[in-house]
Amino acid sequence: MLSPPLPPALALRPYQEECVQCVLSTYQQRPQGGRALIVVPTGGGKTLMFTEVARRLGLTTLIIAHRQELLQQATDKFRLADPTAVVGQVGAGRHEWGAPITVASIQTISRPEHLKSLSQFGYQLVVIDESHHAASDGYKLVLAALSNAFMLAVTATPDRLDKQRIESIFGEPVFSTSILEMVEQGYLCDLRAIAVRTTTSLDGIHTQGGDFKTSELEEAVDTPERNQRIVRAYQEHGKNRQAICFAVTIEHAQHLAEAFLTAGCGAAVVSGETPREERKRLLQEYARGELQVLCNVSVLTEGYDHPATSCIIMARPTKSRALYTQAIGRGARLAPGKRDCVILDVTDNCLKHRLQPQLLQNALGLEIRNGESITETRQRLRAEATEGTSTSEQGEEGRKVSNASHFIASHSPSLGRDGSIPDCS
């Protein structure tokens, strides 16, 4: 189905157009019951891509997410692309079934009374945002009820600590790209790693659900000494940058915010317990630059965008590559005047754990040295590779010359005392 072009402000980047075409091609092969998975880093425009797929296909569409912020983003993007779009919402007390496009909360539609409604409206395209959550029971019920629809799953991080592979649900990605590729192409800002070493030990902490046990982790890391060390690191490496700080618990976030305030840095806490209007007010203050640091617990890892954020403080140790990558993605978006994003990797002592906490270098699979950015690391590695190749070539040439000299010496006749060549006949 032909659709009018997008407004200039929403024009697709080359990789986004490639992704959309991959999904459309997969749909053409199996429009009913087909599935497609796309993996694109935070800041890569996943919402724009899946709304464009839906717009071009012109199908009755259901978009599912686990957070209200994600549903609102999808609604806003649809209306930017097509101001006449009719978008219904199911969740947060609203039950607007029957619209051509419906955005729905998984917590609502997975209830028995709503599962019956899903099949009545004949959804032809189902989009699952942040689809790494789709291995949970609620999603399984909904996907089973919509088995005849074409499923488009989107995520920045397909990894799960429980080792369940979402590829077993949606198949291997039809399109994927990485933070490293998008930084190199200029679509995400550079990330700079700073190790903030502490004297805290994580060795006595047990593992629960594949990550550090929260109660034990909080007891170990929520200390005045460590919190003050984090504030000093921010003042040294992140001064004048807006920062998002990830904490273990609400109490930990509160103690960190207090330490920042004591040091003269405007800080506040947002969590799942923050009343909706208060959270909205605090996020607006941060967006206006009135707050320097937002300390949070699990609410800003997904569905929150403030491109001016240029410092991420990982005060919460985690073994989860998905959680870590989601967190640093909050600082990866481009913004006017933004050179890079500093990642303060709070590094505790951890000698006995089989699985180490995530740091930028192992999350990205890149040998980043302390203080280096992604771009600087890649330049260094290329230079080292070039130097290594040159040295190897010189060594090989030297060996060839040496071997040739040895061959000539061993196969040449010996000279006489007067320099003449003896008669060997």
Secondary structure, 3 states (H helix, E strand, C coil): CCCCCCCHHHCCCHHHHHHHHHHHHHHHHCCCCCEEEEECCCCCCHHHHHHHHHHHHCCCEEEEECCHHHHHHHHHHHHHHCCCCCEEEEECCEECCCCCEEEEEHHHHCCHHHHHHHHHHCCCEEEECCHHHCCCHHHHHHHHHCCCCEEEEEECCCCCCCCCCCHHHHCCCCEECCHHHHHHCCCCCEEEEEEEEEEEECCCCCEECCEECHHHHHHHHCCHHHHHHHHHHHHHHCCCCCEEEECCCHHHHHHHHHHHHHCCCCEEEECCCCCHHHHHHHHHHHHCCCCCEEEECCCCCCCCCCCCCCEEEECCCCCCHHHHHHHHHCCCCCCCCCCEEEEEEEEEECCCCCCCCCCHHHHHCCCCCCCCEHHHHHHHHHHHHHHHHHHHHHHHHHHHHHHHHHHHHHHCCCCCCCCCCCCCC
